[in-house]
Amino acid sequence: MASSQHVLLSPAELAYLHASLSLTPPIRPDGRSPTQFRPLVAETGILPGTNGSARICFADGTEAIVGVKAEVERTRTRHDFPSLDLDEGAEDDDDLDDNQRDVVKGDNDWVEMTVEIPGYRDDDAGTVFLSAMLSEALLADGEFTKRLWINRRFHWKLYLDILLISPPLSYPLPLLSLTTHLALLATRLPRLKSEGDEDPLFDDDWAAAPYLYPRPTGKKGSKKAASAPTARPPVTLLVMAVGNNIIFDPSKEELAVADVALAVSVGESSSSSSTTSTSSSKPTAMDLDTEETKGHNLRLLSVRTIDPPSRLTPPGIPNASNSAYGANAGAKDTEKKKQQQEQARTAESEAVEGVWKAPRGGAKPLVMAALVQKVLEKGGVADEVLDALDGVDLN
Amino acid sequence: MADRRRINGPVGTTIPPIYDDASEKKSEVARATRSRPANVIRKMYLKTGVTPSASGSAYLEIESSGNGGSGLKLSCSVHGPRALPRSTPFSPHIILSTHVKFAPFATKQRRGYIRDPIERDLGTHLEAALRGSIIADRWPKSGVDIIISIVEGEQDRETSKAQGIEAWDTMNALSGCITVASAALADAGIDCVDTVAGGVAALVQDAGDDAAPSIVVDPIPSEHDKVLAACCIAYLPTRQEVTNLWFKGDLPASDMDVYTQLVEKGIQASKSANRVLVDCLNETVG
């Protein structure tokens, strides 16, 4: 599903939209502020057959569900895995405990992500682009796959199935990303009962199952949270620039007049700086509160340019070159004709006030840097989104 | 019911055993280190007009790392602009379709004949990079196909470090794709605002020194201990605009300077590639 789906707006409407979005402050068609997201309804744990699931419904009617399923899989023997000699594993049990911490390794093959958009083939370039973007952010820091490690012989294989269940009324990237984020936060894996490199045996009490991303406030996760404060899955935000304005979470119509659109993936690191890790050594409620006021320890994971659909919009014709307004009326002698052709050429290359023209070329590097900066700044939109997602009840 | 009449091989794939050479220790295996300065890209060879039947074509070769590895060899052909079939709806612009395909033998791991997600993803990136440079409204109701086959991907045969490296190699492949496609578009005579070229810069940590990570252009991932972040940029030098930006890695948000520098270095790499591109086009004309 490409970002360049057909937008049924006339050149005049596009010009109007572009003009109103370039005002300071911009006037958006739905009255939002530039950094405001569409209101959404979110819930988790909706699918009992999964390890974790979530549903988000945007106010414009787009709705996505994500189910996370985990399976135990035997780790493939690889010669480049140090100390992975399966026959000797049983004898060397003592050595194993010593260097077990170092052995924890992940592999990108342990996560499989599929995106399904109704009306589009699953090998459609846009769908592949979406899933590549979402999995790239998830795997960027290499920490996520380490969570799936069971022992030297087995690992969890995680299947993330992302379904858009409404027609794609707007570019679904932020929706899918937020839903995936919540589903991963709600994901629980059965508690491991076996030790070392035994065949894994799990506790069948689902209530005892730990979360994939341990909670700082929960009773079970508290031990881990002391060493590793709130790590979270990444979120991918869609941000675009029109004129001098930076606009977040654009709707389909707004994206149709974008000068440049970026997808920025932001994560929160677990191995935070020394100051935060010392302050959270005793995870009491007080400490957590102070940590939250400090803001999140954000990390930039990936940036991708989204091909803005504005490049495919039909151009408007200025009155100067429109025959209906007498542009070619007196075009009898060749000299006049030539002059008019030149005029038409300048009209093709130069913008005329109030006439829509699809943008040509790329974006200035400074504009792109400003977009990323705006996402990442302290107390900026990424912080806000992560805070808002904290409010979702993860049953 | 299992087949018990025949002696079957093991289920699933196996990996042949690899024996360590007793004479040399593992750590002694010399790994290539970067011999170029940090801001110089590898030499490349570019030639247009290699496929007579296509309306435009180009071939790009980037020198190998010199460690028994292979360089990057790409060939691109452009078909069109041609009329769209009658069934397609009206389009006021030229419709680009990009195909990037690794040859089955291009990389260490064999690629199938059907494009895998990585190749499709590369195609999308390439389309975004080219659409910014083409003056699309000069050809309404027409389409152009850009087909790139990667004859040889960058792979180091010596290093068996399987993980992670491949992901960074994709970025180098993309930058090559952008450059070669731009040359082929120019060869086909399709109007562009400027020649777009690709460049890669990476933030790398070298093995020996514990010093701070450094930024290099046109990285060969196997030459460095760890690649922390990389960014591929498609840049239009005369307009000073970026048509495609792809950043990947893990940077703390407080390090925005590093990100900015990385983008700048990517632009620099792209400018160097663009010089080769312009020289090649001048040669063809003159």
Interface residues (C-beta under 8 A of the other chain):
Chain A: R76 T77 R78 H79 D80 D107 N108 D123 A125 G126 V128 F129 S131 A132 E136 A140 D141 G142 L262 V266 G267 S269 N297 L298 R299 L300 L301 S302 V303 R304 T305 I306 D307 R311 L312 P314 P315 E348 A358 R360 G361 G362 A363 K364 P365 M368 A369 V372 Q373 L376 A382
Chain B: T13 I15 P17 I18 S91 P92 H93 R115 P117 I118 R120 D121 G123 T124 H125 E127 A128 R131 G132 S133 I135 A136 D137 S160 K161 A162 Q163 G164 A167 V193 D194 C231 A234 Y235 L236 R239 Q240 E241 V242 T243 N244 L245 W246 F247 K248 G249 D250 L251 P252 A253 M256 Y259 T260 V263 E264 I267
